[in-house]
Amino acid sequence: MYDKNNIFAKIIKKEIPCNLIFEDEKIIFFHDINPQAKIHILGIPKTEVINLSDFIQKCGQEEVYYFFKKIYEIVKKFNLQKTGYRLITNEGTDSNQEVQHFHVHILGGENLGSLN
């Protein structure tokens, strides 16, 4: 069940400030307050969805496409397409998903190292 008081819900409702990059009626992108790379951006849909599976199942093809298209626009805004970037989304306890609202981490601006 979706928790309407999670930190991202509070950011969407403007109860908690963020370092905003982009926002419209469907999505919001902002800088992570605990960056794991030189550039660390969070992207979240404003829809009440817990994880990627929930997002795919509850939202239409148009909304899913719109979200990922905006991710690429943010990537281009920060010129990450030139040197590379990493997209991360966590789902479930084994991934250590901390906030139960679907979100994507965009990491870049430096060599991120190997995942091996």
C-alpha positions in Angstrom: 0.0 0.0 0.0 1.3 3.5 -0.9 2.3 5.7 2.0 1.1 9.2 1.3 3.6 10.5 3.9 6.8 9.3 2.3 9.5 11.8 1.7 8.9 12.0 -2.0 5.2 12.5 -1.5 6.1 15.4 0.8 8.4 16.9 -1.8 5.7 16.7 -4.4 3.2 18.4 -2.0 5.9 21.1 -1.3 6.0 20.1 2.4 9.8 19.5 2.1 12.0 21.7 -0.2 14.3 20.3 -2.8 17.0 21.5 -5.2 14.7 21.5 -8.2 15.9 20.8 -11.7 12.5 20.3 -13.5 8.9 20.0 -12.6 5.6 19.8 -14.4 2.2 18.4 -13.5 3.4 14.8 -14.0 7.0 14.6 -12.8 9.7 16.2 -10.8 13.5 16.0 -11.0 15.9 17.3 -8.3 19.4 16.9 -6.9 19.9 14.1 -4.4 20.7 15.5 -0.9 23.2 12.7 -0.4 24.9 12.4 -3.8 26.7 9.2 -4.7 28.4 10.8 -7.7 29.4 14.3 -9.0 26.0 14.5 -10.6 23.2 12.6 -8.8 19.6 13.5 -9.8 16.4 11.9 -8.6 13.4 11.6 -11.0 10.0 10.7 -9.7 6.5 10.6 -11.2 3.9 12.4 -9.2 1.6 9.3 -9.5 1.3 7.3 -6.3 3.3 4.3 -7.3 5.6 2.3 -5.0 8.2 0.9 -7.5 8.9 0.3 -11.2 6.5 -2.7 -11.3 3.7 -0.7 -9.8 4.5 2.2 -12.2 4.3 -0.1 -15.3 1.1 -1.8 -14.1 -0.8 1.3 -13.0 0.2 3.8 -15.6 -0.4 3.8 -19.3 2.2 3.5 -22.0 2.0 7.3 -22.6 2.9 8.2 -19.0 5.7 5.6 -18.8 7.1 6.9 -22.1 6.8 10.5 -21.0 8.8 9.8 -17.8 11.6 8.1 -19.5 11.7 10.7 -22.3 12.1 13.4 -19.6 15.0 11.3 -18.0 16.8 11.6 -21.3 16.1 15.3 -21.6 17.7 15.7 -18.1 20.7 13.6 -19.2 21.2 15.9 -22.2 20.7 19.0 -20.0 23.7 17.9 -17.9 25.6 16.6 -21.0 25.8 13.1 -19.6 25.1 11.5 -22.9 28.6 12.5 -24.0 30.6 10.7 -21.2 28.0 8.2 -19.9 25.7 7.8 -17.0 24.0 5.2 -14.9 20.2 4.8 -14.2 19.3 3.0 -11.0 15.9 2.1 -9.5 15.5 -0.1 -6.5 12.6 -2.4 -5.9 11.9 -4.4 -2.7 13.8 -5.3 0.4 16.7 -7.1 -1.3 17.6 -4.0 -3.2 17.3 -1.8 -0.1 14.7 0.4 -1.5 14.5 3.2 1.1 11.6 5.3 -0.1 8.4 3.5 -1.1 7.8 5.8 -4.1 9.1 4.8 -7.5 12.1 6.9 -8.4 15.1 6.8 -10.7 18.6 7.8 -9.8 20.6 9.4 -12.6 24.3 9.3 -11.8 27.2 10.7 -13.8 29.7 13.5 -14.2 32.6 11.2 -13.3 33.8 7.6 -13.8 31.3 5.5 -11.8 33.5 2.4 -11.6 32.5 -1.1 -12.4 29.6 -2.9 -11.0 31.6 -6.1 -10.8 
